[in-house]
Amino acid sequence: MITIAGSAERPFTAEEIAGFHGLVHEPEQREWDPGGEALDLPAMTSFFREVLPKRPGQAVFLAKAGEEVVGMSAVFTEPDRKRGKLGFGVRTAWQGRGIGTALIAAALRHAEAAGIPRLVAEVFPHNLRAIGLLSDAGFSIVTPRRPAHRPQALARFEKRLRSPRGKG
């Protein structure tokens, strides 16, 4: 059974943070962002304990199979909170089981409740699984093709969100 834990509901345990760290640094996830800088576990722990709680509207969600972290999604907002950025990933062995769909849905519910008017996500054009998940979740592509001079250009997707009741 898969459960989803959200940082907005409760602080993550040390084991969950270590599981998140392991997930985002494993080779199958790093291939989508090979130039991204790896964070060590103490820096990531500090982020979850000290930084994330002070950022309204931002949240991380973990998909867990028992105690194993098998996927994640995150909503990070710009300072003006007019836009949020969605990130997500699922371990290869766990893909195709609806986990990505559940993680994106959790992130969308959180963003709507936080009053974020739109979310964007960027993926490499060859990441067909991610593109399919975003399309299924109602995101529209806003960069329909990659420029020939930038073969690794990211495809950008966007979804406008409803405001929660009483807001906007």
C-alpha positions as a Markdown table, in Angstrom:
| # | Residue | x | y | z |
|---|---|---|---|---|
| 1 | Met | 0.0 | 0.0 | 0.0 |
| 2 | Ile | 1.3 | 3.5 | -0.9 |
| 3 | Thr | 0.8 | 6.4 | 1.5 |
| 4 | Ile | 1.4 | 10.1 | 0.8 |
| 5 | Ala | 3.0 | 12.2 | 3.5 |
| 6 | Gly | 3.1 | 16.0 | 3.2 |
| 7 | Ser | 5.5 | 18.5 | 4.8 |
| 8 | Ala | 2.6 | 20.9 | 5.3 |
| 9 | Glu | 0.8 | 18.4 | 7.6 |
| 10 | Arg | 3.8 | 17.3 | 9.8 |
| 11 | Pro | 7.6 | 17.5 | 9.8 |
| 12 | Phe | 9.3 | 14.6 | 8.1 |
| 13 | Thr | 11.3 | 12.1 | 10.2 |
| 14 | Ala | 15.0 | 11.8 | 9.8 |
| 15 | Glu | 14.3 | 8.5 | 7.9 |
| 16 | Glu | 11.9 | 10.2 | 5.5 |
| 17 | Ile | 14.5 | 13.0 | 4.8 |
| 18 | Ala | 17.1 | 10.3 | 4.2 |
| 19 | Gly | 14.7 | 8.5 | 1.8 |
| 20 | Phe | 14.0 | 11.7 | -0.1 |
| 21 | His | 17.8 | 12.4 | -0.3 |
| 22 | Gly | 18.4 | 8.9 | -1.7 |
| 23 | Leu | 15.6 | 9.2 | -4.2 |
| 24 | Val | 16.6 | 12.6 | -5.7 |
| 25 | His | 20.3 | 11.5 | -5.9 |
| 26 | Glu | 19.9 | 8.1 | -7.4 |
| 27 | Pro | 21.2 | 7.7 | -11.0 |
| 28 | Glu | 17.7 | 7.2 | -12.5 |
| 29 | Gln | 16.5 | 10.5 | -11.2 |
| 30 | Arg | 19.8 | 12.4 | -11.8 |
| 31 | Glu | 19.7 | 11.5 | -15.5 |
| 32 | Trp | 16.9 | 14.1 | -15.9 |
| 33 | Asp | 19.0 | 16.8 | -14.2 |
| 34 | Pro | 22.6 | 15.8 | -14.8 |
| 35 | Gly | 23.9 | 19.3 | -14.2 |
| 36 | Gly | 22.1 | 19.8 | -11.0 |
| 37 | Glu | 24.1 | 20.2 | -7.9 |
| 38 | Ala | 23.8 | 17.4 | -5.4 |
| 39 | Leu | 22.9 | 18.3 | -1.8 |
| 40 | Asp | 24.5 | 16.5 | 1.1 |
| 41 | Leu | 22.2 | 15.0 | 3.7 |
| 42 | Pro | 22.9 | 17.6 | 6.4 |
| 43 | Ala | 22.1 | 20.4 | 4.0 |
| 44 | Met | 18.9 | 18.7 | 3.0 |
| 45 | Thr | 17.9 | 18.1 | 6.6 |
| 46 | Ser | 18.5 | 21.7 | 7.4 |
| 47 | Phe | 16.3 | 22.7 | 4.4 |
| 48 | Phe | 13.4 | 20.5 | 5.7 |
| 49 | Arg | 13.8 | 21.5 | 9.4 |
| 50 | Glu | 14.7 | 25.2 | 9.1 |
| 51 | Val | 13.9 | 26.6 | 5.6 |
| 52 | Leu | 10.8 | 24.9 | 4.3 |
| 53 | Pro | 8.6 | 25.7 | 7.4 |
| 54 | Lys | 9.3 | 29.4 | 6.9 |
| 55 | Arg | 8.1 | 29.4 | 3.3 |
| 56 | Pro | 4.3 | 29.8 | 3.0 |
| 57 | Gly | 2.7 | 27.9 | 0.2 |
| 58 | Gln | 5.7 | 25.6 | -0.3 |
| 59 | Ala | 5.4 | 21.9 | 0.4 |
| 60 | Val | 7.0 | 18.5 | -0.3 |
| 61 | Phe | 5.1 | 15.2 | -0.6 |
| 62 | Leu | 6.5 | 11.8 | -0.2 |
| 63 | Ala | 5.1 | 8.5 | -1.5 |
| 64 | Lys | 6.0 | 5.7 | 0.7 |
| 65 | Ala | 5.7 | 1.9 | 0.4 |
| 66 | Gly | 6.0 | 0.9 | 4.0 |
| 67 | Glu | 9.0 | 2.9 | 5.2 |
| 68 | Glu | 10.6 | 3.2 | 1.7 |
| 69 | Val | 10.4 | 6.5 | -0.1 |
| 70 | Val | 9.4 | 5.6 | -3.6 |
| 71 | Gly | 8.4 | 9.0 | -5.0 |
| 72 | Met | 8.1 | 12.7 | -4.3 |
| 73 | Ser | 6.5 | 15.9 | -5.5 |
| 74 | Ala | 7.2 | 19.5 | -4.4 |
| 75 | Val | 5.6 | 22.9 | -4.8 |
| 76 | Phe | 8.0 | 25.8 | -4.6 |
| 77 | Thr | 6.7 | 29.4 | -4.9 |
| 78 | Glu | 8.2 | 32.6 | -6.1 |
| 79 | Pro | 8.4 | 35.4 | -3.5 |
| 80 | Asp | 5.3 | 37.1 | -4.8 |
| 81 | Arg | 3.4 | 33.7 | -4.7 |
| 82 | Lys | 1.9 | 34.4 | -8.2 |
| 83 | Arg | 3.4 | 31.2 | -9.5 |
| 84 | Gly | 4.6 | 27.9 | -8.2 |
| 85 | Lys | 7.0 | 25.4 | -9.6 |
| 86 | Leu | 6.1 | 21.7 | -9.5 |
| 87 | Gly | 8.8 | 19.0 | -9.3 |
| 88 | Phe | 8.2 | 15.3 | -9.1 |
| 89 | Gly | 9.9 | 11.9 | -9.4 |
| 90 | Val | 9.1 | 8.2 | -8.9 |
| 91 | Arg | 11.7 | 5.4 | -8.6 |
| 92 | Thr | 11.8 | 3.5 | -11.8 |
| 93 | Ala | 10.8 | 0.2 | -10.2 |
| 94 | Trp | 7.6 | 1.9 | -8.9 |
| 95 | Gln | 6.5 | 3.7 | -12.0 |
| 96 | Gly | 3.3 | 2.7 | -13.8 |
| 97 | Arg | 1.4 | 2.2 | -10.5 |
| 98 | Gly | -0.3 | 5.6 | -10.2 |
| 99 | Ile | 2.2 | 7.0 | -7.8 |
| 100 | Gly | 3.1 | 10.0 | -10.0 |
| 101 | Thr | -0.5 | 10.7 | -10.5 |
| 102 | Ala | -1.2 | 10.7 | -6.8 |
| 103 | Leu | 1.8 | 12.9 | -6.0 |
| 104 | Ile | 0.9 | 15.5 | -8.6 |
| 105 | Ala | -2.7 | 15.5 | -7.3 |
| 106 | Ala | -1.4 | 16.1 | -3.8 |
| 107 | Ala | 0.7 | 19.0 | -5.0 |
| 108 | Leu | -2.2 | 20.5 | -7.0 |
| 109 | Arg | -4.5 | 20.3 | -4.0 |
| 110 | His | -1.9 | 22.0 | -1.8 |
| 111 | Ala | -1.3 | 24.8 | -4.4 |
| 112 | Glu | -5.0 | 25.5 | -4.8 |
| 113 | Ala | -5.5 | 25.6 | -1.0 |
| 114 | Ala | -2.5 | 28.0 | -0.7 |
| 115 | Gly | -4.0 | 30.3 | -3.3 |
| 116 | Ile | -1.3 | 29.8 | -5.9 |
| 117 | Pro | -2.9 | 30.9 | -9.2 |
| 118 | Arg | -0.7 | 28.8 | -11.5 |
| 119 | Leu | 1.9 | 26.0 | -11.5 |
| 120 | Val | 4.7 | 25.4 | -14.0 |
| 121 | Ala | 6.7 | 22.3 | -14.5 |
| 122 | Glu | 9.8 | 21.8 | -16.7 |
| 123 | Val | 10.8 | 18.5 | -18.1 |
| 124 | Phe | 13.3 | 17.3 | -20.8 |
| 125 | Pro | 11.4 | 16.6 | -24.1 |
| 126 | His | 12.5 | 13.0 | -24.0 |
| 127 | Asn | 10.9 | 12.3 | -20.6 |
| 128 | Leu | 7.7 | 11.0 | -22.1 |
| 129 | Arg | 6.4 | 9.5 | -18.8 |
| 130 | Ala | 6.5 | 13.0 | -17.1 |
| 131 | Ile | 5.0 | 14.6 | -20.1 |
| 132 | Gly | 2.1 | 12.1 | -20.0 |
| 133 | Leu | 1.5 | 12.7 | -16.3 |
| 134 | Leu | 1.5 | 16.4 | -16.7 |
| 135 | Ser | -0.9 | 16.2 | -19.7 |
| 136 | Asp | -3.2 | 13.9 | -17.8 |
| 137 | Ala | -3.2 | 16.3 | -14.8 |
| 138 | Gly | -4.5 | 19.1 | -17.1 |
| 139 | Phe | -1.2 | 20.9 | -17.7 |
| 140 | Ser | -0.7 | 22.6 | -21.1 |
| 141 | Ile | 2.6 | 22.8 | -22.9 |
| 142 | Val | 3.8 | 26.4 | -23.4 |
| 143 | Thr | 7.1 | 25.5 | -25.2 |
| 144 | Pro | 5.9 | 23.2 | -27.9 |
| 145 | Arg | 9.3 | 22.5 | -29.4 |
| 146 | Arg | 12.9 | 22.7 | -28.5 |
| 147 | Pro | 15.2 | 25.0 | -30.4 |
| 148 | Ala | 17.7 | 23.3 | -32.6 |
| 149 | His | 20.6 | 25.2 | -31.0 |
| 150 | Arg | 19.6 | 24.0 | -27.5 |
| 151 | Pro | 19.0 | 20.2 | -27.8 |
| 152 | Gln | 18.6 | 19.8 | -24.1 |
| 153 | Ala | 16.1 | 22.6 | -23.7 |
| 154 | Leu | 13.3 | 22.0 | -21.2 |
| 155 | Ala | 9.7 | 21.8 | -22.2 |
| 156 | Arg | 7.6 | 24.0 | -20.0 |
| 157 | Phe | 4.1 | 23.1 | -18.9 |
| 158 | Glu | 1.6 | 25.3 | -17.1 |
| 159 | Lys | -1.7 | 24.8 | -15.3 |
| 160 | Arg | -3.9 | 27.6 | -14.0 |
| 161 | Leu | -5.5 | 26.8 | -10.7 |
| 162 | Arg | -8.8 | 27.7 | -9.1 |
| 163 | Ser | -8.7 | 29.9 | -6.0 |
| 164 | Pro | -9.9 | 28.4 | -2.8 |
| 165 | Arg | -13.3 | 29.6 | -1.6 |
| 166 | Gly | -13.3 | 33.2 | -0.4 |
| 167 | Lys | -10.0 | 34.0 | -2.2 |
| 168 | Gly | -9.9 | 35.8 | -5.6 |
